[in-house]
Amino acid sequence: MSHIVLTLTQNGWSEKQISKHLGMELDEIIRLKQITGLKDMFAEHEFSKSWEEFEENIRKK
């Protein structure tokens, strides 16, 4: 399955597209990307800004 996710990602599919067409949860896709060990697979991944928001809130205090 990780090879399928890898191939789809390399062909420009987004995580949401992969999720929809393969019937997978986004966290499953992320785990499969991690298994392959390819940092390029995360190039299009939108990461949480929670750490930045946390730092900003600390500065405001």
PDB file of N, CA, C and O in Angstrom:
ATOM      1  N   MET A   1       0.829  -1.184   0.000  1.00  0.00           N
ATOM      2  CA  MET A   1       0.000   0.000   0.000  1.00  0.00           C
ATOM      3  C   MET A   1       0.878   1.254   0.000  1.00  0.00           C
ATOM      4  O   MET A   1       0.546   2.254  -0.636  1.00  0.00           O
ATOM      5  N   SER A   2       2.008   1.190   0.724  1.00  0.00           N
ATOM      6  CA  SER A   2       2.891   2.361   0.765  1.00  0.00           C
ATOM      7  C   SER A   2       3.432   2.691  -0.621  1.00  0.00           C
ATOM      8  O   SER A   2       3.654   3.859  -0.940  1.00  0.00           O
ATOM      9  N   HIS A   3       3.648   1.663  -1.448  1.00  0.00           N
ATOM     10  CA  HIS A   3       4.134   1.905  -2.806  1.00  0.00           C
ATOM     11  C   HIS A   3       3.058   2.563  -3.673  1.00  0.00           C
ATOM     12  O   HIS A   3       3.368   3.376  -4.544  1.00  0.00           O
ATOM     13  N   ILE A   4       1.809   2.210  -3.434  1.00  0.00           N
ATOM     14  CA  ILE A   4       0.709   2.839  -4.161  1.00  0.00           C
ATOM     15  C   ILE A   4       0.634   4.314  -3.792  1.00  0.00           C
ATOM     16  O   ILE A   4       0.522   5.176  -4.664  1.00  0.00           O
ATOM     17  N   VAL A   5       0.697   4.601  -2.491  1.00  0.00           N
ATOM     18  CA  VAL A   5       0.661   5.994  -2.030  1.00  0.00           C
ATOM     19  C   VAL A   5       1.859   6.758  -2.580  1.00  0.00           C
ATOM     20  O   VAL A   5       1.721   7.907  -2.999  1.00  0.00           O
ATOM     21  N   LEU A   6       3.022   6.136  -2.582  1.00  0.00           N
ATOM     22  CA  LEU A   6       4.223   6.754  -3.131  1.00  0.00           C
ATOM     23  C   LEU A   6       4.026   7.106  -4.603  1.00  0.00           C
ATOM     24  O   LEU A   6       4.318   8.224  -5.026  1.00  0.00           O
ATOM     25  N   THR A   7       3.533   6.151  -5.371  1.00  0.00           N
ATOM     26  CA  THR A   7       3.334   6.371  -6.810  1.00  0.00           C
ATOM     27  C   THR A   7       2.324   7.480  -7.064  1.00  0.00           C
ATOM     28  O   THR A   7       2.552   8.347  -7.908  1.00  0.00           O
ATOM     29  N   LEU A   8       1.212   7.457  -6.341  1.00  0.00           N
ATOM     30  CA  LEU A   8       0.198   8.499  -6.524  1.00  0.00           C
ATOM     31  C   LEU A   8       0.748   9.871  -6.153  1.00  0.00           C
ATOM     32  O   LEU A   8       0.486  10.858  -6.841  1.00  0.00           O
ATOM     33  N   THR A   9       1.505   9.930  -5.072  1.00  0.00           N
ATOM     34  CA  THR A   9       2.104  11.197  -4.652  1.00  0.00           C
ATOM     35  C   THR A   9       3.082  11.706  -5.701  1.00  0.00           C
ATOM     36  O   THR A   9       3.092  12.894  -6.024  1.00  0.00           O
ATOM     37  N   GLN A  10       3.889  10.821  -6.224  1.00  0.00           N
ATOM     38  CA  GLN A  10       4.850  11.213  -7.256  1.00  0.00           C
ATOM     39  C   GLN A  10       4.157  11.658  -8.537  1.00  0.00           C
ATOM     40  O   GLN A  10       4.726  12.409  -9.330  1.00  0.00           O
ATOM     41  N   ASN A  11       2.929  11.193  -8.736  1.00  0.00           N
ATOM     42  CA  ASN A  11       2.146  11.598  -9.908  1.00  0.00           C
ATOM     43  C   ASN A  11       1.294  12.839  -9.650  1.00  0.00           C
ATOM     44  O   ASN A  11       0.441  13.199 -10.461  1.00  0.00           O
ATOM     45  N   GLY A  12       1.536  13.482  -8.513  1.00  0.00           N
ATOM     46  CA  GLY A  12       0.886  14.762  -8.243  1.00  0.00           C
ATOM     47  C   GLY A  12      -0.429  14.708  -7.491  1.00  0.00           C
ATOM     48  O   GLY A  12      -1.108  15.727  -7.364  1.00  0.00           O
ATOM     49  N   TRP A  13      -0.800  13.550  -6.994  1.00  0.00           N
ATOM     50  CA  TRP A  13      -2.048  13.448  -6.239  1.00  0.00           C
ATOM     51  C   TRP A  13      -1.862  14.074  -4.864  1.00  0.00           C
ATOM     52  O   TRP A  13      -0.807  13.922  -4.248  1.00  0.00           O
ATOM     53  N   SER A  14      -2.878  14.773  -4.385  1.00  0.00           N
ATOM     54  CA  SER A  14      -2.846  15.325  -3.033  1.00  0.00           C
ATOM     55  C   SER A  14      -3.263  14.241  -2.039  1.00  0.00           C
ATOM     56  O   SER A  14      -3.825  13.213  -2.419  1.00  0.00           O
ATOM     57  N   GLU A  15      -2.979  14.490  -0.766  1.00  0.00           N
ATOM     58  CA  GLU A  15      -3.394  13.538   0.273  1.00  0.00           C
ATOM     59  C   GLU A  15      -4.909  13.385   0.288  1.00  0.00           C
ATOM     60  O   GLU A  15      -5.424  12.289   0.512  1.00  0.00           O
ATOM     61  N   LYS A  16      -5.621  14.481   0.050  1.00  0.00           N
ATOM     62  CA  LYS A  16      -7.084  14.421   0.043  1.00  0.00           C
ATOM     63  C   LYS A  16      -7.593  13.571  -1.117  1.00  0.00           C
ATOM     64  O   LYS A  16      -8.551  12.814  -0.958  1.00  0.00           O
ATOM     65  N   GLN A  17      -6.958  13.693  -2.285  1.00  0.00           N
ATOM     66  CA  GLN A  17      -7.357  12.869  -3.426  1.00  0.00           C
ATOM     67  C   GLN A  17      -7.099  11.392  -3.157  1.00  0.00           C
ATOM     68  O   GLN A  17      -7.947  10.545  -3.436  1.00  0.00           O
ATOM     69  N   ILE A  18      -5.935  11.092  -2.619  1.00  0.00           N
ATOM     70  CA  ILE A  18      -5.597   9.704  -2.301  1.00  0.00           C
ATOM     71  C   ILE A  18      -6.593   9.149  -1.290  1.00  0.00           C
ATOM     72  O   ILE A  18      -7.078   8.027  -1.434  1.00  0.00           O
ATOM     73  N   SER A  19      -6.888   9.936  -0.280  1.00  0.00           N
ATOM     74  CA  SER A  19      -7.829   9.531   0.760  1.00  0.00           C
ATOM     75  C   SER A  19      -9.195   9.199   0.166  1.00  0.00           C
ATOM     76  O   SER A  19      -9.791   8.169   0.481  1.00  0.00           O
ATOM     77  N   LYS A  20      -9.672  10.082  -0.689  1.00  0.00           N
ATOM     78  CA  LYS A  20     -11.000   9.908  -1.289  1.00  0.00           C
ATOM     79  C   LYS A  20     -11.046   8.674  -2.185  1.00  0.00           C
ATOM     80  O   LYS A  20     -11.966   7.862  -2.074  1.00  0.00           O
ATOM     81  N   HIS A  21     -10.070   8.528  -3.062  1.00  0.00           N
ATOM     82  CA  HIS A  21     -10.106   7.455  -4.052  1.00  0.00           C
ATOM     83  C   HIS A  21      -9.743   6.086  -3.493  1.00  0.00           C
ATOM     84  O   HIS A  21     -10.191   5.068  -4.021  1.00  0.00           O
ATOM     85  N   LEU A  22      -8.948   6.043  -2.445  1.00  0.00           N
ATOM     86  CA  LEU A  22      -8.570   4.756  -1.858  1.00  0.00           C
ATOM     87  C   LEU A  22      -9.364   4.432  -0.597  1.00  0.00           C
ATOM     88  O   LEU A  22      -9.225   3.342  -0.041  1.00  0.00           O
ATOM     89  N   GLY A  23     -10.195   5.371  -0.142  1.00  0.00           N
ATOM     90  CA  GLY A  23     -11.003   5.132   1.048  1.00  0.00           C
ATOM     91  C   GLY A  23     -10.170   5.023   2.312  1.00  0.00           C
ATOM     92  O   GLY A  23     -10.440   4.197   3.184  1.00  0.00           O
ATOM     93  N   MET A  24      -9.152   5.871   2.398  1.00  0.00           N
ATOM     94  CA  MET A  24      -8.242   5.835   3.547  1.00  0.00           C
ATOM     95  C   MET A  24      -8.361   7.120   4.349  1.00  0.00           C
ATOM     96  O   MET A  24      -8.745   8.160   3.815  1.00  0.00           O
ATOM     97  N   GLU A  25      -8.031   7.045   5.622  1.00  0.00           N
ATOM     98  CA  GLU A  25      -7.964   8.229   6.470  1.00  0.00           C
ATOM     99  C   GLU A  25      -6.644   8.943   6.194  1.00  0.00           C
ATOM    100  O   GLU A  25      -5.665   8.314   5.792  1.00  0.00           O
ATOM    101  N   LEU A  26      -6.621  10.261   6.411  1.00  0.00           N
ATOM    102  CA  LEU A  26      -5.400  11.033   6.156  1.00  0.00           C
ATOM    103  C   LEU A  26      -4.235  10.559   7.015  1.00  0.00           C
ATOM    104  O   LEU A  26      -3.095  10.541   6.550  1.00  0.00           O
ATOM    105  N   ASP A  27      -4.502  10.172   8.270  1.00  0.00           N
ATOM    106  CA  ASP A  27      -3.408   9.709   9.125  1.00  0.00           C
ATOM    107  C   ASP A  27      -2.805   8.400   8.614  1.00  0.00           C
ATOM    108  O   ASP A  27      -1.617   8.150   8.817  1.00  0.00           O
ATOM    109  N   GLU A  28      -3.612   7.557   7.950  1.00  0.00           N
ATOM    110  CA  GLU A  28      -3.085   6.329   7.350  1.00  0.00           C
ATOM    111  C   GLU A  28      -2.115   6.671   6.216  1.00  0.00           C
ATOM    112  O   GLU A  28      -1.056   6.057   6.082  1.00  0.00           O
ATOM    113  N   ILE A  29      -2.488   7.643   5.417  1.00  0.00           N
ATOM    114  CA  ILE A  29      -1.645   8.055   4.296  1.00  0.00           C
ATOM    115  C   ILE A  29      -0.325   8.620   4.806  1.00  0.00           C
ATOM    116  O   ILE A  29       0.737   8.317   4.262  1.00  0.00           O
ATOM    117  N   ILE A  30      -0.393   9.425   5.832  1.00  0.00           N
ATOM    118  CA  ILE A  30       0.824  10.004   6.405  1.00  0.00           C
ATOM    119  C   ILE A  30       1.730   8.896   6.942  1.00  0.00           C
ATOM    120  O   ILE A  30       2.942   8.934   6.728  1.00  0.00           O
ATOM    121  N   ARG A  31       1.155   7.909   7.636  1.00  0.00           N
ATOM    122  CA  ARG A  31       1.959   6.801   8.145  1.00  0.00           C
ATOM    123  C   ARG A  31       2.625   6.023   7.016  1.00  0.00           C
ATOM    124  O   ARG A  31       3.786   5.629   7.126  1.00  0.00           O
ATOM    125  N   LEU A  32       1.894   5.807   5.943  1.00  0.00           N
ATOM    126  CA  LEU A  32       2.472   5.089   4.806  1.00  0.00           C
ATOM    127  C   LEU A  32       3.587   5.895   4.154  1.00  0.00           C
ATOM    128  O   LEU A  32       4.573   5.326   3.684  1.00  0.00           O
ATOM    129  N   LYS A  33       3.439   7.205   4.123  1.00  0.00           N
ATOM    130  CA  LYS A  33       4.506   8.057   3.595  1.00  0.00           C
ATOM    131  C   LYS A  33       5.741   7.949   4.480  1.00  0.00           C
ATOM    132  O   LYS A  33       6.864   7.924   3.976  1.00  0.00           O
ATOM    133  N   GLN A  34       5.548   7.887   5.773  1.00  0.00           N
ATOM    134  CA  GLN A  34       6.672   7.772   6.693  1.00  0.00           C
ATOM    135  C   GLN A  34       7.404   6.457   6.511  1.00  0.00           C
ATOM    136  O   GLN A  34       8.628   6.409   6.632  1.00  0.00           O
ATOM    137  N   ILE A  35       6.679   5.400   6.225  1.00  0.00           N
ATOM    138  CA  ILE A  35       7.278   4.079   6.032  1.00  0.00           C
ATOM    139  C   ILE A  35       8.255   4.097   4.866  1.00  0.00           C
ATOM    140  O   ILE A  35       9.317   3.477   4.931  1.00  0.00           O
ATOM    141  N   THR A  36       7.897   4.804   3.805  1.00  0.00           N
ATOM    142  CA  THR A  36       8.760   4.824   2.623  1.00  0.00           C
ATOM    143  C   THR A  36      10.018   5.634   2.865  1.00  0.00           C
ATOM    144  O   THR A  36      11.025   5.437   2.183  1.00  0.00           O
ATOM    145  N   GLY A  37       9.973   6.545   3.829  1.00  0.00           N
ATOM    146  CA  GLY A  37      11.158   7.312   4.185  1.00  0.00           C
ATOM    147  C   GLY A  37      11.539   8.397   3.203  1.00  0.00           C
ATOM    148  O   GLY A  37      12.666   8.891   3.244  1.00  0.00           O
ATOM    149  N   LEU A  38      10.644   8.777   2.332  1.00  0.00           N
ATOM    150  CA  LEU A  38      10.970   9.795   1.340  1.00  0.00           C
ATOM    151  C   LEU A  38      10.466  11.160   1.777  1.00  0.00           C
ATOM    152  O   LEU A  38       9.259  11.371   1.894  1.00  0.00           O
ATOM    153  N   LYS A  39      11.370  12.074   2.016  1.00  0.00           N
ATOM    154  CA  LYS A  39      10.967  13.412   2.447  1.00  0.00           C
ATOM    155  C   LYS A  39      10.186  14.134   1.365  1.00  0.00           C
ATOM    156  O   LYS A  39       9.365  14.997   1.674  1.00  0.00           O
ATOM    157  N   ASP A  40      10.423  13.799   0.099  1.00  0.00           N
ATOM    158  CA  ASP A  40       9.708  14.447  -0.998  1.00  0.00           C
ATOM    159  C   ASP A  40       8.207  14.197  -0.927  1.00  0.00           C
ATOM    160  O   ASP A  40       7.418  14.995  -1.431  1.00  0.00           O
ATOM    161  N   MET A  41       7.814  13.095  -0.305  1.00  0.00           N
ATOM    162  CA  MET A  41       6.395  12.780  -0.211  1.00  0.00           C
ATOM    163  C   MET A  41       5.653  13.782   0.662  1.00  0.00           C
ATOM    164  O   MET A  41       4.431  13.900   0.572  1.00  0.00           O
ATOM    165  N   PHE A  42       6.388  14.505   1.510  1.00  0.00           N
ATOM    166  CA  PHE A  42       5.754  15.475   2.385  1.00  0.00           C
ATOM    167  C   PHE A  42       5.851  16.895   1.845  1.00  0.00           C
ATOM    168  O   PHE A  42       5.458  17.842   2.526  1.00  0.00           O
ATOM    169  N   ALA A  43       6.361  17.054   0.648  1.00  0.00           N
ATOM    170  CA  ALA A  43       6.559  18.389   0.079  1.00  0.00           C
ATOM    171  C   ALA A  43       5.250  19.172  -0.011  1.00  0.00           C
ATOM    172  O   ALA A  43       5.247  20.387   0.187  1.00  0.00           O
ATOM    173  N   GLU A  44       4.146  18.500  -0.304  1.00  0.00           N
ATOM    174  CA  GLU A  44       2.852  19.171  -0.464  1.00  0.00           C
ATOM    175  C   GLU A  44       2.004  19.122   0.808  1.00  0.00           C
ATOM    176  O   GLU A  44       0.901  19.669   0.842  1.00  0.00           O
ATOM    177  N   HIS A  45       2.510  18.478   1.837  1.00  0.00           N
ATOM    178  CA  HIS A  45       1.744  18.323   3.077  1.00  0.00           C
ATOM    179  C   HIS A  45       1.669  19.649   3.823  1.00  0.00           C
ATOM    180  O   HIS A  45       2.682  20.325   3.999  1.00  0.00           O
ATOM    181  N   GLU A  46       0.477  20.017   4.258  1.00  0.00           N
ATOM    182  CA  GLU A  46       0.305  21.242   5.032  1.00  0.00           C
ATOM    183  C   GLU A  46       0.394  20.892   6.507  1.00  0.00           C
ATOM    184  O   GLU A  46      -0.468  20.208   7.057  1.00  0.00           O
ATOM    185  N   PHE A  47       1.452  21.374   7.131  1.00  0.00           N
ATOM    186  CA  PHE A  47       1.681  21.078   8.534  1.00  0.00           C
ATOM    187  C   PHE A  47       0.948  22.071   9.432  1.00  0.00           C
ATOM    188  O   PHE A  47       0.670  23.202   9.034  1.00  0.00           O
ATOM    189  N   SER A  48       0.648  21.636  10.625  1.00  0.00           N
ATOM    190  CA  SER A  48      -0.026  22.454  11.615  1.00  0.00           C
ATOM    191  C   SER A  48       0.836  23.653  12.001  1.00  0.00           C
ATOM    192  O   SER A  48       2.060  23.555  12.083  1.00  0.00           O
ATOM    193  N   LYS A  49       0.187  24.761  12.233  1.00  0.00           N
ATOM    194  CA  LYS A  49       0.871  25.976  12.667  1.00  0.00           C
ATOM    195  C   LYS A  49       0.789  26.129  14.186  1.00  0.00           C
ATOM    196  O   LYS A  49       1.081  27.197  14.724  1.00  0.00           O
ATOM    197  N   SER A  50       0.392  25.060  14.872  1.00  0.00           N
ATOM    198  CA  SER A  50       0.143  25.148  16.309  1.00  0.00           C
ATOM    199  C   SER A  50       1.360  25.609  17.095  1.00  0.00           C
ATOM    200  O   SER A  50       1.207  26.359  18.058  1.00  0.00           O
ATOM    201  N   TRP A  51       2.567  25.186  16.718  1.00  0.00           N
ATOM    202  CA  TRP A  51       3.754  25.610  17.442  1.00  0.00           C
ATOM    203  C   TRP A  51       3.968  27.108  17.272  1.00  0.00           C
ATOM    204  O   TRP A  51       4.290  27.802  18.236  1.00  0.00           O
ATOM    205  N   GLU A  52       3.793  27.604  16.069  1.00  0.00           N
ATOM    206  CA  GLU A  52       3.951  29.035  15.818  1.00  0.00           C
ATOM    207  C   GLU A  52       2.913  29.831  16.598  1.00  0.00           C
ATOM    208  O   GLU A  52       3.223  30.885  17.154  1.00  0.00           O
ATOM    209  N   GLU A  53       1.678  29.329  16.640  1.00  0.00           N
ATOM    210  CA  GLU A  53       0.629  29.998  17.393  1.00  0.00           C
ATOM    211  C   GLU A  53       0.945  29.986  18.888  1.00  0.00           C
ATOM    212  O   GLU A  53       0.698  30.973  19.581  1.00  0.00           O
ATOM    213  N   PHE A  54       1.483  28.888  19.383  1.00  0.00           N
ATOM    214  CA  PHE A  54       1.872  28.778  20.781  1.00  0.00           C
ATOM    215  C   PHE A  54       2.937  29.827  21.114  1.00  0.00           C
ATOM    216  O   PHE A  54       2.819  30.543  22.108  1.00  0.00           O
ATOM    217  N   GLU A  55       3.983  29.914  20.272  1.00  0.00           N
ATOM    218  CA  GLU A  55       5.041  30.895  20.500  1.00  0.00           C
ATOM    219  C   GLU A  55       4.499  32.316  20.467  1.00  0.00           C
ATOM    220  O   GLU A  55       4.898  33.153  21.277  1.00  0.00           O
ATOM    221  N   GLU A  56       3.604  32.588  19.545  1.00  0.00           N
ATOM    222  CA  GLU A  56       3.019  33.931  19.435  1.00  0.00           C
ATOM    223  C   GLU A  56       2.227  34.278  20.689  1.00  0.00           C
ATOM    224  O   GLU A  56       2.307  35.402  21.185  1.00  0.00           O
ATOM    225  N   ASN A  57       1.463  33.315  21.203  1.00  0.00           N
ATOM    226  CA  ASN A  57       0.691  33.544  22.422  1.00  0.00           C
ATOM    227  C   ASN A  57       1.604  33.788  23.615  1.00  0.00           C
ATOM    228  O   ASN A  57       1.280  34.606  24.477  1.00  0.00           O
ATOM    229  N   ILE A  58       2.735  33.101  23.685  1.00  0.00           N
ATOM    230  CA  ILE A  58       3.682  33.292  24.777  1.00  0.00           C
ATOM    231  C   ILE A  58       4.277  34.702  24.716  1.00  0.00           C
ATOM    232  O   ILE A  58       4.442  35.352  25.748  1.00  0.00           O
ATOM    233  N   ARG A  59       4.595  35.167  23.524  1.00  0.00           N
ATOM    234  CA  ARG A  59       5.172  36.511  23.363  1.00  0.00           C
ATOM    235  C   ARG A  59       4.201  37.603  23.782  1.00  0.00           C
ATOM    236  O   ARG A  59       4.616  38.649  24.281  1.00  0.00           O
ATOM    237  N   LYS A  60       2.908  37.363  23.582  1.00  0.00           N
ATOM    238  CA  LYS A  60       1.890  38.361  23.915  1.00  0.00           C
ATOM    239  C   LYS A  60       1.739  38.542  25.419  1.00  0.00           C
ATOM    240  O   LYS A  60       1.292  39.595  25.875  1.00  0.00           O
ATOM    241  N   LYS A  61       2.111  37.522  26.197  1.00  0.00           N
ATOM    242  CA  LYS A  61       1.903  37.569  27.655  1.00  0.00           C
ATOM    243  C   LYS A  61       2.925  38.414  28.347  1.00  0.00           C
ATOM    244  O   LYS A  61       2.886  38.553  29.569  1.00  0.00           O
TER     245      LYS A  61
END
